[in-house]
Amino acid sequence: MRMNRFVRRLFRGALCGGLILLLADFSAGQTTIQVDAGRGNVNVWVPSSYDPQVPMPLIMALHGYSANGPLFESVIQFEPLSEQYGFIYLHPSGTFDGTGFRFWNGTDACCDFYGSGVDDSGYLRALIEQVELQLNVDPRSIHLFGHSNGGFMSYRMACDHADLIASIASLAGATYLDPLLCAPTEPVHVLQVHGTSDAVILYNGGQVAIPGAGVYPGAIETVEQWASSNGCSLLFETLPTLDLDSGIPGFESTVRSYVSDCGPGGSAELWTIVGGSHQPLMSASFSPAVVEFLLSHPKPALFRRGDDNGDGSVDIGDPIHNLAYIFGTGSSNCLDAKDTNDDGSVDIGDPVYHLSFQFSGGPMPPAPFGVCGIDPTADALNADCAEYPGCP
């Protein structure tokens, strides 16, 4: 799937490169373009820092049941944050149900109450892909934030399109109760924000008060289900408290972070607003905190193990390049590529391993070797690989 997206970007660059310049004057400040994935035009906010030659993160916001995209934006105020933090932004609206309320067909619990079967999962993916055709979106940094029904929909997107979505944040939503209904193909970073006094989507789980609606899990169960799916240990860290609800005195929100032993590109976090309702009175720090979480959780960068210099091939030049780095006379654009033996560190053992493989019949370097991929071993070396030239 990632290679297909890279091919699309090449196609776009070859045939549609001039289109971007015609859509808007990006040097004149934040502006908007419009995209259509089959349901009419949707506005996309583009910050003034956008450069068609540089991939930029994308955030999509999903409203709750009976609301719409513009109304949700009036509450969360992500448009100015798009300019401040430098991300492409859109907030689409769902379709109407039998009572005239807009909704998203998220999980079995929420909120296709009238059985329309509308394919919102496919539509939202197509909408993102339409943006990718017109703008240079960073394929490693595509994120969703949803409230209530939009939170349920965000979880469904993570289940259905883990190859596309780097991270999601859900306010007062939940994932599927049955883990078998969610089969992500790779890890996705997940943030759940939930008030303990939420009387609509209960903190401890329950059922929406609509006949036929499914049961949803509680906030802790939701996060721990995703922590397990991402390969994380359920031994969480307790992080400093946050001020998310201006209607509650002090730093009222506790933080659980599940980051130990997670697979590459996966983690889970729970922000519990103690005493918070279904629609908390968002503090000035709420939306920036959510945006910062999302943007700080991209997918891991691709690299080729053993291709130390990033020239697309593995040869004698690579251990020489590695030795120069180890002894302080060279630089690195991806430590993971230099970690030839995949022991989580770059040292003299790596060029020795490399030379043994090339000239003495030693073992082949571990994956990803020979092709671009992610490190199957959890370590901190991937952080500097975003500019690695050997992979798209």
N, C-alpha and C positions, 0 to 999 in steps of 0.2 A: 504494500500500500504506500509506503514512503517513497519508494522508487517511482511509483506512478505519479505521485504528487510532484516529484522533482522533474519528471518528464513534462508534466503540465506547465511547470514554471519555465522550462526551456522553450516549450511551444509558445507560451505567452510572450517570452522575450523575443523570439524570432519573428512572430507574425503580428503581435499586438503591442510591441514596444511603443509605437507612436500613439496608441490609444490613451495611455495613461496621461500623457502630456496634454491631450485634448480635453480631458474630463474636468480639470479644475486647475486653477493657478495656485499650486501648493506653496509658493513663496509669499503669498499675500496673507498668511495667517491661517488659523484653523478653518476648514471648510467642510462641505459635505458632497458626497456623490450619491447616486442611487443605484441599487441592484434589484433584480427581480428574479426570484426562483420559482415563479409560477403563480404567485398570489398577489401580484402588484408590487409597486416600487417600495423599497425599504431604504430609509436614509442611513448613510454610513458616515460617521464623523472621522475626519482625517486631520491630525494635528499639523501645525506649521512646520514642525521638525521633520516631517515625512520626506524621505529621499527615495525616489524610485529605484535607486541602485542598492539600497540598504534594507534588508528584511525588517519588518516592524511587527511587534506583538499585536494580537487582536483579542478583544474582550466582547462577549455578547451577553446582554442582560435579559433575563426572562421574567416577566411579570407574574403576579399571582392570579388566582381564579377571579373572574369578573373585572379585572383591571385591564390595562393595555400598556404598550411600550412607553408612550409619552408620559402617562401618569406615573409609571414606575420610575422613570428618569427624573420626574419632578421631585421625587422623594430621595433617591440615592445620589443624584447630582454627579454622575460619572462624566458628563460631557466636559466640564472644566478640568477634570482629572486626566482626561484623554490628552489635553494640551499640556498639562503639567508633567505627566509621567511619560508621554510619548507612546500612545497605543491607539490603534484603530478601534472604533467603537460603534456598535449598533444595538438597538433595543427593539426587535420586531414585536408584533402583536399576534396572538393566537386567533383561531377561528371562533365563530359563535356556536354555542350549543342550543339545545331546545328551548331554553329560557331566555335566550338573547345575551348570555354572558360569554365573554371571551375566555378560552381555556387552552391548556396544552394537554395532549394525550401522553401523559408521563407514565407512571407505573400503574399497576392494576388497582391501586388505592386512590389515585388522583391524576386526572380529573375528567376522564371521558365518561361522565355519568349517564349520558344518553346513548352510548354505544355507537358513535359515529365511525369509529375505527380510523379516523384521520391520521395520516402518516406524518406526524410532526417530527419524528426522529429523522426521517428521510428529508423532509423539507428544510430543517435547520442545517443539516449537513450540506444540502445543495446551496443554501444561502451563503454559508461560509465559503464554499467552493466558488460561488459567483464573485465574492469579494476577492478571492485569491486570483481570479482571472483578470481583475481590473487593478489590483494593488499588489505590491510586493509584501505579502504576509509572511512572517517568520513561521515556517511549518512546525518549529519546535515550541512555539509560544502562542497557542490558541486556547482560550479560557472561557468559562461560563460562570455567571453568577445569577442565581434565581431565588425568588422569594415564594414560599409556600408551594403552590402548584408549579411555579417556575423552578423551585428547588427540586421537586420530584422529577421534573423534566430534565434538569441538569444531570441528575443521577442516571436517568435513562440514556442520555447522550454519552455519558462515561461508560455505561454498560455496552452500548451498541457501537460506539465509535472511538474506542480507546486508542486506535491508531492515529486519530486526528486530534483528540482533546488532551492537552497537557495537564490541566487542573480545573477543578470546579469548586465553587463555594455555594453552599445552600443555606439560606436563612429560613428556618421553620419548615423545611421540607424533610424528606426521608427517602431512603432507597427501597428496593423490593424487600418484602418480608422473607420471601423464599430466595436464598442465594442462587438456586439453580436457574432462576429467571434472568440472572445477570451473568454474562460470560465475557468479560473484557479480554481482549486479545493481548493486552500488555498493561503494566501498571499505570495508574492515573493518580495524581495528587488530589486529595479530597479534604475540604474544610466544611464542617458542619457548625452553624451558629444557631443556637436555640435557647429560648427563654423557658425557665422552669415553671412559669405561671401561664404558659401558652394554653388557652382554652379551646383553640381551634385544631391545631395539630399538636397533640399532647407530647410533652417532653419524653414521657416513658412509653410512648406508642399507643396505638388504638385504631379506631375506624372513623372515617369521615361520616357525618350524620346524614348519609344519603343511601337509600335502599340499593343494595347490590355492590356498594363500594367495598374494595378489599381492605385488609388489615395492613397497617404499616408498622415498622419497627420504631423503637425509641431512638433518641439521639445517640446514646452510648452504643446501642446495638448497631445502629447504622454505621458509625465510625469504626467500630471494631470489626464489622463485617468487611469493610473496605480495607482496613489494616491487614486483615488475614488474606484478602484477595491480592493485596500488594506484596505479600510475603513478609510483612512486618511482625515483629514480636508484639504481643499484647501488653508488655511491660512498658507503660507510658511514662513520659517525663512531664512534670508539672512546671509550667512556665509562668512568668510574672502575670499578674492579673491585668485586665484591660478595662478602660472606660468606654463602653459601647452604647450605653443607654443613658441619655442626659436626664431622664426622669427618675433615675435611681442614684442616690448619693454615692460618691466615691468610685473606686475601681471595682465594679460589681461583678465582672465576668472572669471566671476561672478558665484556665487553658490546659488541656491535655494534648500532648504531642506524641504520636506513634511514629518514630523514625528509625528505631533499631532493627537491623537485619532486613530492611525493606529491599525489594527488587529495584533495579535502576529505573528511575522515573516515578517511584511510588512513595507515598507517605499518607498519613491521615492525622487530622487535628480536629479538636472539639473546643469551641468557645461557648461556654455555658453562661448565659445572662441570668444570674441568680435573681429571681423575682421578675424577670422579663416577660412581656406579653407576646402575642402573635405578631403584632406590629410595634416593635420597640420604638421609642422616641430616640432616633439615631443621634448620637453625639457627633461633634465635629470630626472626631477621629475614626468614626465607624467606616465610612466609605474609603478613605485613604488606607486604612488597615486591611480591608478586603482586597483592594487593588494591589497593595504591596505583597500580600500573600500570593495572589495569583501570578503576578509578574516574576516573583522570586522562585516559582516552581515550574520551570519549563521542562520539556522532555530532555533526556540526556543527549549530548551531541554524538554524532556518528564519527567513527575513526577506523583505521586499519591497524591492527596490532603489528608491530615490527616495521611499519612504514614510518620510521622516526622523523624523516625530513619532509613527509607529506607530498612526495612527488608521484604517488600512485603506484609505486613498485617497491618490492623488497629486494635489496641488493647490498653490496658491500658498503655503499654510501651510508646506509642506515646505522650500523653499529659505530661507524666513524663519527657520524653526527651525534649519536648518543654519548660517546666518550667525551666529545667536546663539551657537551652540556654537563656531564657528571664532574668534569675537572674545571668547570667554571669559565670556559672560553667560548661556549656556544649558548644558544637560547632554545626555548621550547615553545611550540604552539599547541602541544597536546601531550601531557605526561602519560596518559593512558596508552598512547601509541608506543611510547618508549618503554613501558612496563612489559617487556617481551615475555617474561615468565609469569606474569599475572599474579605477583605476590603482594600487590598493593603499594609497592615502593619502586623508585627508580634508583638503581645503584649499579655497581660494577658487575653484578650477576646478570644483568639484562644483556649487555653486549656480548658477554661470554656465552650466554644461552643462545643468542642470535648467531654467533659465529659457529657454535657447535652444530646448530641446525643446518647452516649453509654448507659447511665444509667437512663435518665429521659424522654425519648421519644421526645427529641428535634429534630429539623429539620436536615435532612441529609446534610452533607457538600456539597457545590457546586462542579460541575465538574472541573477537572477530579477526580472523587471519585470512588474507587474500581477498576479502570483500569488506565493504563498509557495514558497520553494525554498532551495537551498543555493548558495553562491557557487562557480561552476565554475572560478574563478581562485584558485589557492592564495595566501593571504596571512594575516596575523595578526589581521585585523579582526573575525573572527567570535567571538572569545573572550568578548566581553561581550554577546552577543545572546541568551543564555538567557532573559532577562527581557523580551525584546522583545514588546510587547503586540499587534503587528500580525499575529502568526501564532500558531497553537496550539502 
